[in-house]
Amino acid sequence: METARRRRAGAAGPAFASAILVIFAFSCSSRGPAFTWTILVIFAFLVRNQQWCQRLDRPTVASNALFNYKDKDPTGPDKWAKLNKGWAACGDGKKQCPIDICKVEINKDMGPLDQAYKSSACTLENRGHDFILQWKGGNGKLTIEKKDYVLQQVHWHVPSEHTVNGTRFDMELHMVHEDSSKARAVISVLYSTKEAGDPDKT
């Protein structure tokens, strides 16, 4: 089935590109023959190599959307360990997500987070259960107790993965960092739209 879908995608690609090419060529004709021929050559190269229809060698969105965060659901948190062999730690591991965060006394001696991020190119992917932005080689760093953790990716869960006193939020951001030994430090930000004001005034 997957092979058939790939073949159909490959067969439909040139026809679609040809139609776009004709429309674009007519729209560019007013700019002169040199500009038009340059565009035609670029499109011909793309058609020849079929760059636009190459599929990523990774699970599809549908195969990633096999779980949810609904309690007592057949694919909810208490069933994750049985849904996939690679998720066994969800059943017997320690300090596994999701976590119900209970309000306790805050440790004020931990100090502020020392963040030093930068602007750089990234890729965006819909993985079914979340959206993820990834940077090749990292994007700045987070320093905790004199140890640097490089920002590798950020992703959003809808609804939130964690809860606070049993309450789940509308969305949750995870900023995933790694140090040189691949140890992780994750910053979590919870979103709530219930008290959101007018976006044009904020």
C-alpha positions as CSV (number, residue, x, y, z in Angstrom):
1,M,0.0,0.0,0.0
2,E,2.8,2.4,0.9
3,T,4.7,1.5,-2.3
4,A,1.5,2.2,-4.3
5,R,1.1,5.6,-2.7
6,R,4.7,6.5,-3.4
7,R,4.3,5.5,-7.1
8,R,1.1,7.6,-7.4
9,A,2.9,10.6,-5.8
10,G,5.8,10.2,-8.2
11,A,3.4,9.9,-11.2
12,A,1.3,12.9,-10.2
13,G,4.3,15.1,-9.4
14,P,5.5,15.8,-13.0
15,A,1.9,16.5,-14.3
16,F,1.3,18.9,-11.4
17,A,4.6,20.6,-12.0
18,S,4.0,20.9,-15.7
19,A,0.6,22.7,-15.1
20,I,2.3,25.1,-12.6
21,L,5.1,25.6,-15.1
22,V,2.7,26.6,-17.9
23,I,0.8,29.1,-15.7
24,F,4.0,30.6,-14.3
25,A,5.6,30.9,-17.8
26,F,2.6,33.0,-19.0
27,S,2.7,35.2,-15.9
28,C,6.4,35.8,-16.4
29,S,6.2,36.5,-20.2
30,S,5.9,40.2,-19.5
31,R,9.2,40.3,-17.8
32,G,11.2,39.3,-20.8
33,P,12.5,36.1,-22.4
34,A,15.7,35.9,-20.3
35,F,13.8,35.8,-17.1
36,T,11.2,33.4,-18.4
37,W,13.9,31.0,-19.7
38,T,15.7,31.1,-16.4
39,I,12.5,30.0,-14.6
40,L,11.9,27.3,-17.2
41,V,15.3,25.8,-16.7
42,I,14.9,25.8,-12.9
43,F,11.5,24.0,-13.2
44,A,12.9,21.6,-15.7
45,F,15.7,20.7,-13.3
46,L,13.2,20.1,-10.5
47,V,11.0,18.0,-12.7
48,R,14.0,15.9,-13.8
49,N,15.0,15.3,-10.2
50,Q,11.5,15.2,-8.7
51,Q,12.8,17.1,-5.6
52,W,9.3,18.0,-4.5
53,C,7.8,14.5,-4.1
54,Q,10.6,12.8,-2.1
55,R,9.0,11.2,1.0
56,L,10.8,11.3,4.3
57,D,11.9,7.9,5.5
58,R,10.2,8.2,8.9
59,P,6.8,7.2,10.4
60,T,3.8,9.0,9.0
61,V,1.7,11.5,11.0
62,A,-1.0,8.8,11.3
63,S,1.4,6.2,12.8
64,N,2.6,8.8,15.4
65,A,-0.9,9.7,16.5
66,L,-1.4,6.4,18.5
67,F,-1.8,7.9,21.9
68,N,-3.5,10.7,23.8
69,Y,-3.6,12.4,27.2
70,K,-7.2,11.4,28.2
71,D,-7.4,9.5,31.5
72,K,-8.9,6.0,31.4
73,D,-8.9,6.1,27.6
74,P,-7.8,3.0,25.6
75,T,-4.8,5.0,24.4
76,G,-4.4,7.2,27.4
77,P,-1.4,7.6,29.7
78,D,-2.0,4.4,31.8
79,K,-2.0,2.3,28.6
80,W,1.1,3.8,26.9
81,A,3.4,1.0,28.0
82,K,1.2,-1.6,26.2
83,L,0.8,0.4,23.0
84,N,4.5,0.2,21.9
85,K,7.4,-2.0,23.0
86,G,9.6,1.1,22.9
87,W,7.3,2.8,25.5
88,A,7.8,0.2,28.2
89,A,9.3,2.7,30.6
90,C,5.9,4.5,30.7
91,G,4.7,1.6,32.8
92,D,7.6,0.8,35.2
93,G,10.0,3.8,34.8
94,K,10.5,6.4,37.5
95,K,9.6,10.1,37.0
96,Q,7.9,9.4,33.7
97,C,5.7,11.9,31.9
98,P,3.0,13.0,32.2
99,I,3.4,14.5,35.7
100,D,0.7,16.0,37.9
101,I,2.5,19.0,39.4
102,C,1.3,19.8,42.9
103,K,1.9,23.3,44.3
104,V,4.5,23.2,47.0
105,E,7.0,25.6,48.6
106,I,9.3,27.1,46.0
107,N,13.0,26.7,46.3
108,K,14.2,30.3,45.7
109,D,17.9,29.4,46.0
110,M,17.9,27.7,42.6
111,G,18.5,31.1,40.9
112,P,17.3,32.3,37.5
113,L,17.8,30.4,34.2
114,D,20.8,31.7,32.3
115,Q,19.6,31.6,28.6
116,A,21.6,32.6,25.5
117,Y,19.6,31.8,22.4
118,K,20.2,33.0,18.8
119,S,18.4,33.3,15.5
120,S,19.0,30.5,13.0
121,A,17.3,28.3,10.4
122,C,15.2,25.4,11.5
123,T,12.7,22.8,10.3
124,L,9.0,22.4,11.3
125,E,7.3,19.1,11.4
126,N,3.8,17.9,12.4
127,R,4.3,14.6,14.2
128,G,0.6,13.9,14.8
129,H,0.8,14.3,18.6
130,D,2.7,17.6,18.5
131,F,4.5,20.2,16.3
132,I,8.3,20.3,16.5
133,L,10.9,22.8,15.5
134,Q,14.5,21.4,15.1
135,W,17.9,23.1,14.7
136,K,20.8,21.3,13.1
137,G,23.7,21.8,15.5
138,G,21.6,23.5,18.1
139,N,20.4,27.0,18.7
140,G,22.1,28.8,21.6
141,K,22.3,27.4,25.1
142,L,20.9,27.2,28.6
143,T,23.4,27.2,31.6
144,I,22.4,25.4,34.8
145,E,25.0,25.2,37.7
146,K,27.8,26.2,35.3
147,K,26.9,23.4,32.8
148,D,25.8,24.3,29.3
149,Y,22.8,22.6,27.6
150,V,22.4,23.4,23.9
151,L,18.8,23.9,22.6
152,Q,18.1,21.1,20.1
153,Q,14.4,21.5,19.5
154,V,11.1,22.9,20.8
155,H,7.7,21.2,20.4
156,W,4.1,21.9,21.5
157,H,1.6,19.4,22.9
158,V,-2.2,20.1,22.6
159,P,-3.5,19.7,25.2
160,S,-0.7,20.0,27.8
161,E,1.3,16.9,28.6
162,H,1.5,17.7,32.3
163,T,-1.1,18.9,34.7
164,V,-1.1,21.2,37.8
165,N,-3.2,20.0,40.7
166,G,-5.1,17.7,38.2
167,T,-5.8,20.6,35.8
168,R,-4.7,20.1,32.2
169,F,-3.9,23.3,30.1
170,D,-4.7,24.1,26.5
171,M,-1.2,23.7,25.3
172,E,2.3,23.1,26.5
173,L,5.7,24.1,25.1
174,H,8.8,22.0,25.7
175,M,12.3,23.5,25.0
176,V,14.6,20.5,24.9
177,H,18.3,21.0,25.6
178,E,21.2,18.6,25.8
179,D,24.7,18.8,27.2
180,S,27.8,17.1,25.8
181,S,26.9,13.8,27.5
182,K,23.4,13.9,26.0
183,A,21.8,14.6,29.4
184,R,18.7,16.7,28.9
185,A,17.3,19.8,30.5
186,V,13.7,20.7,29.4
187,I,11.9,24.0,30.0
188,S,8.1,23.7,30.0
189,V,5.7,26.5,29.4
190,L,1.9,26.0,30.0
191,Y,-0.6,27.9,27.9
192,S,-4.2,28.9,29.0
193,T,-6.6,30.7,26.7
194,K,-9.3,31.1,29.4
195,E,-8.0,34.5,30.6
196,A,-6.6,35.6,27.3
197,G,-7.3,39.3,26.4
198,D,-7.7,41.0,23.1
199,P,-4.6,40.0,21.0
200,D,-4.7,43.4,19.3
201,K,-4.2,45.1,22.7
202,T,-1.5,42.9,24.1
